[in-house]
Amino acid sequence: MAPEPRTPATSPTPPVTRRPSPAAVTPADIQAAAHHLTAIVRETALETSPRLSSAVQQPVYLKREDLQVGRSYKVRGAHNFISSLTAEQRARGIVCASAGNHAQGVAFACRQLQIHGKVYLPATTPRQKRARIQDIGGRWVEQVITGAVFDETSAAAQEFAAESGAVYVPPFDHPRIVAGQGTVAWEITHQLTEPIDTVLVPVGGGGLVAGVAVWLRHLYPDVHIVGVEPAGAASLQAALAAGRPVELAKVDGFVDGAAVRRVGDVPFAVARDLVDEVVAVPEGAVCSEMLDLYQVEGIIAEPAGALASAALRGYLPRAPQGPVVCIVSGGNNDVSRYADILERSLVHEGLRHYFLVTFPQQPGALRHFLEDVLGPDDDIVLFEYVKKNNRETGPALVGVDLARADALPSLLANMEASPLQIDKLAPDSPVFEFLL
């Protein structure tokens, strides 16, 4: 399905006044990290996307970090940090907190450097990521599942580090982590010789966008750098609005690789000064992009991996004026999630709707709904009585798929004219979440 212009989920941040790169992370740090990692990580492909190029009328390139060791860019920062530890620090062991991808990078470094590590994971971490962590780390890593969101998991991991003496490996909030992630941009600039107009970078804790910004701003001062967050976890936008990192009151954990309650201090300092704007994309749009990446490009992206290119579905306040690079940050997606991904996409695109329909106990009521209310191309995908033990008084939950989103007004008009009591469930209502 082709991307359609949409109103941004939240207002983008105003353009920033660019300042010199913060001293905490320099282009020289990224250059050194790149030289260190050359023999360790993969140089991932930079591929053209005809689908996205056609949509924005500019060349669009996908930086395929889903093909990286551990299927995520996270191994870059993790290995850059861990390899710099002293022999005494390595002997104490390491600990990390992760939504899954950082843990895989840590597991890879632990096994390669033969360091014992403990990885803390939130309960929302997909089983696929848990299995991969164990496969990668083998006997060198131990998993601890705790916390509903990353920040709770991080607190538990840091508490263990303080008590045990193990070295805490932060997922994003450290200069060496940021420098390692910045090698993604180092590769891009060596792979793409034509000038870059816009670079779209997924944002969770901010380590990737910070590293990318430091390197790109060093080489291309005028490149337009955009951070892309999930609307349900826009921690960088909140920090920029407050002038400092702040904790979000609520986080939607669906985009698990970017569901961070508080952006890191080091990444914030960089993003504040070097990133042009930050936009938020609804989780439903991310799901639509995941499906298109799979069906058109053959890319299995996790939700965070589809964030950057999802912004091209109408969420950029500034249309690209030249070549665009989108970073596909990860491909660790559990196949069992695709039913939910499809559901969220259909609801977001306006193709699936849910209603509470009260049918009177008289002949012909259901036939009337099927023949007079539904359109010829409408399809019932769910029919379930809410009160299963008393169908005479309880409404039925009815899910309807439309052939086109613009067919909804006609369906609603038919419902208004019907003698049946029909209530539409809004996707953002508590009732919708409770029933589905």
C-alpha positions as CSV (number, residue, x, y, z in Angstrom):
1,M,0.0,0.0,0.0
2,A,1.4,3.4,-0.9
3,P,2.1,5.9,1.8
4,E,-0.6,8.6,2.2
5,P,-0.1,12.1,3.6
6,R,-1.3,12.3,7.2
7,T,-1.4,14.8,10.0
8,P,1.7,14.3,12.2
9,A,0.9,12.5,15.4
10,T,2.5,15.2,17.5
11,S,3.9,18.6,16.6
12,P,7.5,18.3,15.4
13,T,10.2,20.0,17.3
14,P,11.2,23.5,15.9
15,P,14.4,23.7,14.0
16,V,17.4,23.9,16.2
17,T,20.3,26.4,16.3
18,R,23.2,24.2,15.4
19,R,26.2,24.3,17.8
20,P,29.6,22.6,17.7
21,S,29.6,18.8,18.5
22,P,29.5,18.3,22.3
23,A,32.9,17.4,23.6
24,A,31.6,14.2,25.2
25,V,31.5,12.6,21.7
26,T,33.7,13.7,18.8
27,P,34.1,12.6,15.2
28,A,37.5,11.3,16.2
29,D,35.8,8.9,18.7
30,I,33.6,7.6,16.0
31,Q,36.5,7.2,13.6
32,A,38.4,5.2,16.3
33,A,35.3,3.0,16.9
34,A,34.9,2.4,13.2
35,H,38.5,1.2,12.9
36,H,38.1,-1.0,16.0
37,L,34.9,-2.6,14.8
38,T,35.9,-3.1,11.1
39,A,37.0,-6.7,11.8
40,I,34.2,-7.4,14.3
41,V,30.8,-6.2,12.9
42,R,29.4,-6.4,9.4
43,E,29.4,-3.5,7.0
44,T,25.6,-3.6,6.3
45,A,24.1,-2.9,2.9
46,L,22.7,0.5,1.8
47,E,19.9,-0.4,-0.6
48,T,17.6,1.6,-2.8
49,S,13.8,1.3,-2.1
50,P,11.9,1.9,-5.3
51,R,8.6,1.9,-3.3
52,L,9.7,4.7,-1.0
53,S,11.6,6.6,-3.7
54,S,8.4,6.7,-5.8
55,A,6.4,7.9,-2.8
56,V,8.5,10.9,-2.0
57,Q,9.9,11.5,-5.6
58,Q,13.5,11.3,-4.3
59,P,16.0,8.5,-4.0
60,V,15.5,6.6,-0.7
61,Y,18.1,4.3,0.7
62,L,17.7,1.8,3.5
63,K,20.6,1.2,5.8
64,R,20.1,-2.5,6.6
65,E,21.2,-2.8,10.2
66,D,18.7,-5.6,10.4
67,L,21.4,-7.7,8.8
68,Q,24.0,-6.8,11.4
69,V,25.4,-9.3,14.0
70,G,22.5,-9.9,16.3
71,R,20.3,-8.3,13.6
72,S,20.6,-4.9,15.2
73,Y,23.1,-1.9,15.3
74,K,23.3,-2.3,19.0
75,V,26.4,-4.6,18.8
76,R,28.4,-1.6,17.6
77,G,28.1,0.4,20.9
78,A,28.1,-2.7,23.2
79,H,31.4,-4.0,21.7
80,N,33.0,-0.6,21.6
81,F,32.3,-0.1,25.3
82,I,33.1,-3.6,26.6
83,S,36.3,-4.0,24.6
84,S,37.7,-0.8,26.4
85,L,37.3,-2.3,29.9
86,T,40.4,-3.1,31.9
87,A,41.3,-6.7,32.9
88,E,40.2,-6.0,36.4
89,Q,36.8,-4.7,35.3
90,R,36.3,-7.7,33.0
91,A,37.1,-10.1,35.8
92,R,34.2,-8.6,37.8
93,G,31.8,-9.4,35.0
94,I,29.3,-7.1,33.3
95,V,25.6,-6.5,33.5
96,C,23.2,-4.8,31.2
97,A,19.5,-3.9,30.8
98,S,17.9,-4.2,27.4
99,A,14.7,-4.6,25.4
100,G,16.5,-7.4,23.6
101,N,18.8,-5.9,21.0
102,H,21.4,-4.3,23.3
103,A,21.5,-7.6,25.2
104,Q,22.4,-9.5,22.0
105,G,25.2,-7.1,21.3
106,V,26.4,-7.6,24.9
107,A,26.1,-11.3,24.6
108,F,28.2,-11.3,21.4
109,A,30.9,-9.3,23.1
110,C,30.8,-11.5,26.2
111,R,31.3,-14.7,24.2
112,Q,34.0,-13.2,22.0
113,L,35.9,-11.6,24.8
114,Q,35.1,-14.5,27.3
115,I,33.5,-12.2,29.9
116,H,30.7,-13.4,32.1
117,G,27.6,-11.2,31.8
118,K,24.1,-10.9,33.2
119,V,21.4,-9.4,31.0
120,Y,18.2,-8.0,32.5
121,L,15.1,-8.0,30.1
122,P,11.6,-6.5,30.5
123,A,8.7,-8.9,30.5
124,T,7.6,-7.5,27.1
125,T,10.8,-8.8,25.4
126,P,9.7,-11.2,22.6
127,R,10.6,-14.8,23.0
128,Q,12.5,-14.7,19.7
129,K,14.9,-12.1,21.2
130,R,15.3,-14.1,24.4
131,A,16.2,-17.2,22.4
132,R,18.7,-15.3,20.3
133,I,20.4,-13.8,23.3
134,Q,21.0,-17.3,24.7
135,D,22.2,-18.6,21.3
136,I,24.6,-15.8,20.9
137,G,26.0,-15.6,24.4
138,G,25.9,-19.3,25.3
139,R,27.4,-20.1,28.7
140,W,28.8,-16.6,29.1
141,V,25.4,-14.9,29.7
142,E,22.5,-15.3,32.2
143,Q,19.1,-13.8,31.6
144,V,16.9,-12.1,34.3
145,I,13.4,-11.2,33.3
146,T,12.0,-8.3,35.4
147,G,10.1,-5.0,34.9
148,A,7.1,-4.1,32.7
149,V,9.1,-1.4,30.7
150,F,12.8,-0.9,30.0
151,D,13.3,1.8,32.7
152,E,12.2,-0.6,35.5
153,T,14.5,-3.3,34.1
154,S,17.3,-0.8,33.9
155,A,16.9,0.2,37.6
156,A,17.1,-3.5,38.6
157,A,20.2,-4.1,36.6
158,Q,22.0,-1.0,38.0
159,E,21.0,-2.1,41.5
160,F,22.6,-5.5,40.9
161,A,25.7,-3.7,39.5
162,A,26.1,-1.6,42.6
163,E,25.7,-4.6,44.9
164,S,27.9,-7.0,43.0
165,G,30.6,-4.8,41.6
166,A,29.8,-5.9,38.0
167,V,30.3,-3.2,35.3
168,Y,27.0,-1.8,34.0
169,V,27.0,-1.6,30.3
170,P,24.5,1.2,29.4
171,P,22.4,0.7,26.3
172,F,22.7,4.3,25.1
173,D,23.8,6.8,27.8
174,H,27.6,6.7,27.5
175,P,30.1,8.4,25.1
176,R,31.6,5.1,24.0
177,I,28.2,3.6,23.3
178,V,27.3,6.7,21.3
179,A,30.6,6.5,19.4
180,G,30.0,2.9,18.5
181,Q,26.5,3.6,17.2
182,G,27.9,6.5,15.2
183,T,29.8,4.0,13.0
184,V,26.5,3.4,11.2
185,A,26.8,6.9,9.8
186,W,30.5,6.4,9.2
187,E,29.6,3.5,6.9
188,I,26.8,5.4,5.2
189,T,29.2,8.2,4.2
190,H,31.6,5.7,2.8
191,Q,28.9,3.8,0.8
192,L,26.9,6.8,-0.6
193,T,28.9,9.2,-2.8
194,E,26.1,11.5,-3.8
195,P,25.1,14.3,-1.4
196,I,22.5,13.4,1.3
197,D,19.5,15.7,1.9
198,T,17.8,13.9,4.8
199,V,18.7,11.1,7.2
200,L,15.9,9.5,9.3
201,V,17.0,7.8,12.5
202,P,14.8,5.8,14.9
203,V,15.0,7.1,18.5
204,G,14.6,5.1,21.7
205,G,17.2,6.2,24.3
206,G,18.9,8.4,21.7
207,G,22.3,6.7,21.3
208,L,21.9,6.0,17.6
209,V,20.6,9.4,16.6
210,A,23.4,11.1,18.7
211,G,26.2,9.1,17.1
212,V,24.8,9.6,13.6
213,A,24.4,13.4,14.2
214,V,28.0,13.8,15.4
215,W,29.5,12.1,12.4
216,L,27.1,13.5,9.7
217,R,27.3,17.1,11.0
218,H,31.1,16.8,10.9
219,L,31.1,15.9,7.2
220,Y,27.9,17.4,5.9
221,P,26.9,20.5,7.9
222,D,23.7,21.0,5.9
223,V,22.3,17.5,6.0
224,H,18.8,17.4,7.5
225,I,18.8,15.0,10.5
226,V,15.4,13.8,11.8
227,G,14.9,11.7,14.8
228,V,11.8,9.4,14.6
229,E,10.1,8.2,17.8
230,P,7.0,6.1,18.4
231,A,4.1,8.3,19.4
232,G,3.6,6.2,22.5
233,A,7.1,6.7,23.8
234,A,8.2,10.2,22.6
235,S,10.8,10.7,25.3
236,L,13.2,12.9,23.2
237,Q,10.4,15.2,22.2
238,A,9.4,15.5,25.9
239,A,13.0,16.3,26.8
240,L,13.4,18.9,24.1
241,A,10.2,20.6,25.2
242,A,11.3,20.6,28.9
243,G,14.9,21.5,28.2
244,R,16.2,18.4,29.9
245,P,15.5,14.7,30.0
246,V,12.3,13.9,31.8
247,E,10.3,10.7,32.5
248,L,7.2,10.0,30.5
249,A,4.2,9.3,32.7
250,K,3.0,6.5,30.3
251,V,4.8,4.4,27.7
252,D,3.3,2.3,25.0
253,G,5.6,-0.8,24.9
254,F,4.5,-2.0,21.4
255,V,7.6,-0.6,19.7
256,D,9.7,-2.4,22.3
257,G,13.1,-1.5,20.8
258,A,12.3,2.2,21.3
259,A,9.9,2.2,24.3
260,V,12.1,4.2,26.7
261,R,10.6,6.4,29.4
262,R,13.6,8.8,29.6
263,V,16.1,9.7,26.9
264,G,19.8,9.5,27.9
265,D,21.7,12.6,29.2
266,V,24.6,12.2,26.7
267,P,22.3,11.6,23.7
268,F,20.1,14.5,24.7
269,A,23.0,16.9,24.8
270,V,24.0,15.9,21.3
271,A,20.4,15.8,19.8
272,R,19.5,19.2,21.3
273,D,22.4,20.8,19.5
274,L,22.8,18.8,16.3
275,V,19.4,17.2,15.3
276,D,17.2,19.3,13.2
277,E,13.8,18.0,14.3
278,V,12.2,15.0,16.0
279,V,8.8,13.6,14.9
280,A,6.5,11.0,16.4
281,V,4.8,8.3,14.3
282,P,1.7,6.4,15.5
283,E,2.2,2.7,16.3
284,G,-0.4,1.8,13.6
285,A,1.7,3.6,10.9
286,V,4.7,1.6,12.1
287,C,2.8,-1.6,11.6
288,S,1.7,-0.6,8.1
289,E,5.4,0.1,7.2
290,M,6.5,-3.2,8.7
291,L,4.0,-5.0,6.4
292,D,5.1,-3.0,3.3
293,L,8.8,-3.7,4.1
294,Y,8.1,-7.4,4.3
295,Q,5.7,-7.6,1.3
296,V,7.6,-5.3,-1.1
297,E,11.2,-5.2,0.0
298,G,11.3,-8.6,1.7
299,I,12.7,-7.1,4.9
300,I,11.6,-8.6,8.2
301,A,11.8,-5.5,10.4
302,E,11.0,-5.2,14.1
303,P,8.7,-2.3,15.0
304,A,11.7,0.0,15.9
305,G,13.3,-1.0,12.7
306,A,10.4,0.3,10.7
307,L,10.2,3.6,12.6
308,A,12.5,5.7,10.3
309,S,10.9,4.8,7.0
310,A,7.4,5.0,8.6
311,A,8.0,8.7,8.9
312,L,7.8,9.0,5.1
313,R,4.1,8.0,5.3
314,G,3.3,11.7,5.8
315,Y,4.8,12.6,9.1
316,L,7.6,14.9,8.0
317,P,6.8,18.6,8.1
318,R,9.5,19.2,5.5
319,A,9.4,17.3,2.2
320,P,12.9,15.8,1.3
321,Q,14.6,17.9,-1.3
322,G,17.2,15.2,-2.3
323,P,18.4,11.7,-1.4
324,V,17.0,10.2,1.8
325,V,18.6,7.6,4.1
326,C,16.4,5.6,6.5
327,I,18.1,3.4,9.1
328,V,16.4,0.0,9.5
329,S,17.7,-0.4,13.0
330,G,16.7,-4.0,13.7
331,G,15.1,-7.2,12.5
332,N,14.4,-9.1,15.7
333,N,10.6,-9.6,15.3
334,D,8.7,-12.5,16.7
335,V,6.5,-14.1,14.1
336,S,3.7,-14.6,16.6
337,R,3.3,-10.8,16.7
338,Y,2.2,-10.5,13.1
339,A,-1.5,-10.9,13.9
340,D,-1.3,-7.9,16.2
341,I,0.7,-6.0,13.6
342,L,-1.9,-6.6,10.9
343,E,-4.7,-5.7,13.3
344,R,-3.1,-2.4,14.3
345,S,-2.3,-1.6,10.7
346,L,-5.9,-2.1,9.5
347,V,-7.3,0.0,12.3
348,H,-4.8,2.8,11.7
349,E,-5.5,2.8,7.9
350,G,-9.3,3.0,8.6
351,L,-10.0,-0.4,7.0
352,R,-11.1,-2.2,10.2
353,H,-13.8,-1.0,12.6
354,Y,-15.6,-2.4,15.6
355,F,-19.1,-1.9,16.7
356,L,-21.4,-2.9,19.5
357,V,-24.7,-4.0,17.9
358,T,-27.8,-4.8,19.9
359,F,-30.0,-7.2,18.0
360,P,-33.7,-7.4,19.1
361,Q,-34.9,-11.0,19.6
362,Q,-37.1,-11.0,16.5
363,P,-36.9,-12.7,13.1
364,G,-34.9,-10.9,10.4
365,A,-32.8,-8.7,12.7
366,L,-29.5,-10.2,11.6
367,R,-30.6,-10.4,8.0
368,H,-31.4,-6.6,8.1
369,F,-27.9,-5.9,9.4
370,L,-26.3,-8.0,6.7
371,E,-28.4,-6.8,3.8
372,D,-29.4,-3.2,4.7
373,V,-26.6,-1.9,6.9
374,L,-23.4,-3.5,5.5
375,G,-22.2,-2.5,2.0
376,P,-21.7,-5.0,-0.8
377,D,-17.9,-5.0,-0.2
378,D,-17.9,-4.9,3.6
379,D,-16.8,-8.1,5.4
380,I,-17.5,-9.3,8.9
381,V,-14.3,-10.4,10.6
382,L,-15.6,-10.8,14.1
383,F,-19.0,-11.6,15.6
384,E,-19.2,-12.3,19.3
385,Y,-21.8,-11.8,21.9
386,V,-20.4,-9.7,24.8
387,K,-22.7,-11.4,27.3
388,K,-22.2,-15.0,26.2
389,N,-24.6,-16.3,28.9
390,N,-27.5,-14.0,28.0
391,R,-27.8,-13.3,24.3
392,E,-31.3,-11.8,24.7
393,T,-30.1,-8.6,26.4
394,G,-26.4,-8.2,25.5
395,P,-25.0,-6.6,22.4
396,A,-22.7,-8.3,19.9
397,L,-19.2,-7.2,19.2
398,V,-18.9,-6.9,15.4
399,G,-15.7,-6.3,13.5
400,V,-16.1,-5.0,9.9
401,D,-13.4,-4.7,7.3
402,L,-13.9,-2.2,4.5
403,A,-12.6,-2.4,1.0
404,R,-11.6,1.3,1.2
405,A,-11.3,3.7,4.1
406,D,-13.6,6.2,2.3
407,A,-16.5,3.7,2.5
408,L,-16.9,4.4,6.2
409,P,-19.3,7.4,5.9
410,S,-21.7,5.3,3.8
411,L,-21.6,2.5,6.4
412,L,-22.2,5.0,9.3
413,A,-25.1,6.5,7.4
414,N,-26.7,3.1,7.0
415,M,-26.3,2.4,10.7
416,E,-27.9,5.8,11.6
417,A,-30.9,4.9,9.5
418,S,-31.2,1.5,11.0
419,P,-33.6,0.7,13.9
420,L,-30.8,-1.3,15.5
421,Q,-28.8,0.2,18.4
422,I,-25.2,0.4,17.0
423,D,-22.3,2.1,18.8
424,K,-18.9,2.5,17.2
425,L,-15.9,1.8,19.3
426,A,-13.2,4.4,19.0
427,P,-9.6,2.9,18.7
428,D,-8.4,5.1,21.5
429,S,-11.2,4.3,23.9
430,P,-10.7,2.2,27.0
431,V,-13.6,0.0,25.9
432,F,-11.8,-0.8,22.6
433,E,-8.7,-1.9,24.4
434,F,-10.7,-3.9,26.9
435,L,-12.7,-5.9,24.3
436,L,-9.8,-6.5,21.9
